Amino acid sequence: MFTKWLDRKPKSDEQSHALGATVDGGLSEYMVLNENAAVFSPETLTDNQSSTLPVAAFVN
């Protein structure tokens, strides 16, 4: 969701790099990202379960 946010409370400038906001492709089936903006999902989670992690982190 936020391509430059890795930990702590997001800074105001990090929110401007949100997929679908100022960065195109938020609803894409496939997209090309900088390797620093992506992480591996845990092997214990399915793809559907992993897809909820960015939302959970945002509302926490």
VEXKE-510199 format. One record per atom (N, C-alpha, C): residue number from 1; x, y, z; atom name. Coordinates in nm, 2 decimals. Example, Ala and Ser with C-alpha at 12.3 -4.5 7.8 and 13.67 -1.06 7.14 Angstrom:
REM VEXKE-510199
{r 1 {1.32 -0.57 0.78} N}
{r 1 {1.23 -0.45 0.78} CA}
{r 1 {1.32 -0.33 0.78} C}
{r 2 {1.28 -0.22 0.71} N}
{r 2 {1.37 -0.11 0.71} CA}
{r 2 {1.29 0.00 0.79} C}
This chain:
REM VEXKE-510199
{r 1 {0.08 -0.12 0.00} N}
{r 1 {0.00 0.00 0.00} CA}
{r 1 {0.09 0.13 0.00} C}
{r 2 {0.17 0.14 0.10} N}
{r 2 {0.26 0.25 0.11} CA}
{r 2 {0.40 0.20 0.07} C}
{r 3 {0.45 0.24 -0.04} N}
{r 3 {0.57 0.18 -0.09} CA}
{r 3 {0.70 0.22 -0.02} C}
{r 4 {0.69 0.32 0.06} N}
{r 4 {0.81 0.36 0.14} CA}
{r 4 {0.80 0.35 0.29} C}
{r 5 {0.69 0.29 0.33} N}
{r 5 {0.67 0.27 0.48} CA}
{r 5 {0.71 0.13 0.52} C}
{r 6 {0.80 0.12 0.61} N}
{r 6 {0.85 -0.01 0.66} CA}
{r 6 {0.82 -0.03 0.80} C}
{r 7 {0.82 0.07 0.89} N}
{r 7 {0.79 0.05 1.03} CA}
{r 7 {0.76 0.19 1.09} C}
{r 8 {0.72 0.19 1.21} N}
{r 8 {0.68 0.31 1.29} CA}
{r 8 {0.56 0.38 1.23} C}
{r 9 {0.51 0.48 1.29} N}
{r 9 {0.40 0.56 1.23} CA}
{r 9 {0.44 0.62 1.10} C}
{r 10 {0.36 0.61 1.00} N}
{r 10 {0.40 0.67 0.87} CA}
{r 10 {0.42 0.83 0.88} C}
{r 11 {0.52 0.88 0.82} N}
{r 11 {0.54 1.02 0.81} CA}
{r 11 {0.45 1.07 0.70} C}
{r 12 {0.42 1.20 0.70} N}
{r 12 {0.33 1.26 0.60} CA}
{r 12 {0.38 1.24 0.46} C}
{r 13 {0.51 1.25 0.43} N}
{r 13 {0.56 1.23 0.29} CA}
{r 13 {0.55 1.09 0.25} C}
{r 14 {0.55 0.99 0.34} N}
{r 14 {0.54 0.85 0.30} CA}
{r 14 {0.40 0.82 0.25} C}
{r 15 {0.30 0.89 0.30} N}
{r 15 {0.16 0.86 0.25} CA}
{r 15 {0.14 0.91 0.11} C}
{r 16 {0.23 0.99 0.05} N}
{r 16 {0.21 1.04 -0.08} CA}
{r 16 {0.26 0.93 -0.18} C}
{r 17 {0.32 0.82 -0.13} N}
{r 17 {0.37 0.72 -0.22} CA}
{r 17 {0.28 0.59 -0.21} C}
{r 18 {0.15 0.61 -0.19} N}
{r 18 {0.06 0.50 -0.18} CA}
{r 18 {0.01 0.45 -0.31} C}
{r 19 {0.01 0.32 -0.33} N}
{r 19 {-0.04 0.26 -0.45} CA}
{r 19 {-0.18 0.30 -0.47} C}
{r 20 {-0.21 0.35 -0.59} N}
{r 20 {-0.35 0.39 -0.62} CA}
{r 20 {-0.38 0.54 -0.59} C}
{r 21 {-0.29 0.60 -0.52} N}
{r 21 {-0.30 0.74 -0.49} CA}
{r 21 {-0.22 0.82 -0.59} C}
{r 22 {-0.09 0.85 -0.55} N}
{r 22 {0.00 0.91 -0.64} CA}
{r 22 {0.08 0.82 -0.73} C}
{r 23 {0.08 0.69 -0.69} N}
{r 23 {0.15 0.58 -0.76} CA}
{r 23 {0.04 0.50 -0.83} C}
{r 24 {0.05 0.49 -0.97} N}
{r 24 {-0.05 0.42 -1.04} CA}
{r 24 {-0.04 0.27 -1.01} C}
{r 25 {-0.15 0.19 -1.03} N}
{r 25 {-0.15 0.05 -1.02} CA}
{r 25 {-0.21 -0.01 -0.89} C}
{r 26 {-0.28 0.06 -0.81} N}
{r 26 {-0.33 0.01 -0.69} CA}
{r 26 {-0.43 -0.10 -0.71} C}
{r 27 {-0.50 -0.11 -0.82} N}
{r 27 {-0.60 -0.21 -0.84} CA}
{r 27 {-0.56 -0.31 -0.96} C}
{r 28 {-0.43 -0.30 -0.99} N}
{r 28 {-0.38 -0.39 -1.10} CA}
{r 28 {-0.37 -0.54 -1.05} C}
{r 29 {-0.39 -0.63 -1.15} N}
{r 29 {-0.37 -0.77 -1.12} CA}
{r 29 {-0.22 -0.80 -1.11} C}
{r 30 {-0.14 -0.73 -1.20} N}
{r 30 {0.00 -0.75 -1.19} CA}
{r 30 {0.07 -0.61 -1.20} C}
{r 31 {0.18 -0.59 -1.13} N}
{r 31 {0.25 -0.46 -1.13} CA}
{r 31 {0.40 -0.48 -1.11} C}
{r 32 {0.47 -0.38 -1.16} N}
{r 32 {0.62 -0.38 -1.14} CA}
{r 32 {0.65 -0.29 -1.02} C}
{r 33 {0.72 -0.33 -0.92} N}
{r 33 {0.75 -0.25 -0.81} CA}
{r 33 {0.90 -0.25 -0.79} C}
{r 34 {0.95 -0.15 -0.73} N}
{r 34 {1.09 -0.15 -0.68} CA}
{r 34 {1.11 -0.26 -0.58} C}
{r 35 {1.22 -0.33 -0.58} N}
{r 35 {1.23 -0.44 -0.48} CA}
{r 35 {1.23 -0.39 -0.34} C}
{r 36 {1.25 -0.27 -0.31} N}
{r 36 {1.24 -0.22 -0.17} CA}
{r 36 {1.10 -0.20 -0.13} C}
{r 37 {1.00 -0.20 -0.22} N}
{r 37 {0.86 -0.18 -0.19} CA}
{r 37 {0.78 -0.31 -0.18} C}
{r 38 {0.85 -0.42 -0.19} N}
{r 38 {0.78 -0.55 -0.18} CA}
{r 38 {0.85 -0.64 -0.07} C}
{r 39 {0.77 -0.73 -0.02} N}
{r 39 {0.82 -0.82 0.08} CA}
{r 39 {0.76 -0.96 0.05} C}
{r 40 {0.83 -1.06 0.10} N}
{r 40 {0.78 -1.20 0.08} CA}
{r 40 {0.67 -1.22 0.19} C}
{r 41 {0.57 -1.30 0.15} N}
{r 41 {0.46 -1.33 0.24} CA}
{r 41 {0.51 -1.46 0.32} C}
{r 42 {0.46 -1.47 0.44} N}
{r 42 {0.50 -1.59 0.52} CA}
{r 42 {0.45 -1.72 0.45} C}
{r 43 {0.53 -1.82 0.46} N}
{r 43 {0.49 -1.95 0.40} CA}
{r 43 {0.37 -2.01 0.46} C}
{r 44 {0.34 -1.97 0.59} N}
{r 44 {0.22 -2.03 0.66} CA}
{r 44 {0.09 -1.97 0.62} C}
{r 45 {0.09 -1.86 0.54} N}
{r 45 {-0.03 -1.80 0.49} CA}
{r 45 {-0.06 -1.82 0.35} C}
{r 46 {-0.18 -1.83 0.31} N}
{r 46 {-0.22 -1.84 0.17} CA}
{r 46 {-0.21 -1.70 0.11} C}
{r 47 {-0.22 -1.69 -0.03} N}
{r 47 {-0.21 -1.56 -0.10} CA}
{r 47 {-0.33 -1.47 -0.05} C}
{r 48 {-0.45 -1.53 -0.03} N}
{r 48 {-0.56 -1.45 0.02} CA}
{r 48 {-0.53 -1.39 0.16} C}
{r 49 {-0.48 -1.48 0.24} N}
{r 49 {-0.45 -1.43 0.38} CA}
{r 49 {-0.34 -1.32 0.38} C}
{r 50 {-0.24 -1.34 0.30} N}
{r 50 {-0.13 -1.25 0.29} CA}
{r 50 {-0.17 -1.11 0.23} C}
{r 51 {-0.27 -1.11 0.15} N}
{r 51 {-0.32 -0.99 0.09} CA}
{r 51 {-0.38 -0.89 0.19} C}
{r 52 {-0.42 -0.94 0.30} N}
{r 52 {-0.48 -0.86 0.41} CA}
{r 52 {-0.38 -0.79 0.50} C}
{r 53 {-0.25 -0.83 0.49} N}
{r 53 {-0.15 -0.78 0.58} CA}
{r 53 {-0.13 -0.63 0.57} C}
{r 54 {-0.12 -0.57 0.45} N}
{r 54 {-0.11 -0.42 0.44} CA}
{r 54 {-0.22 -0.35 0.50} C}
{r 55 {-0.34 -0.40 0.49} N}
{r 55 {-0.46 -0.33 0.55} CA}
{r 55 {-0.45 -0.34 0.70} C}
{r 56 {-0.42 -0.46 0.75} N}
{r 56 {-0.40 -0.48 0.90} CA}
{r 56 {-0.30 -0.39 0.96} C}
{r 57 {-0.19 -0.37 0.89} N}
{r 57 {-0.08 -0.28 0.94} CA}
{r 57 {-0.13 -0.14 0.94} C}
{r 58 {-0.20 -0.10 0.84} N}
{r 58 {-0.25 0.04 0.83} CA}
{r 58 {-0.35 0.08 0.93} C}
{r 59 {-0.44 -0.01 0.97} N}
{r 59 {-0.54 0.02 1.07} CA}
{r 59 {-0.50 -0.01 1.21} C}
{r 60 {-0.39 -0.07 1.23} N}
{r 60 {-0.34 -0.11 1.36} CA}
{r 60 {-0.30 0.01 1.44} C}
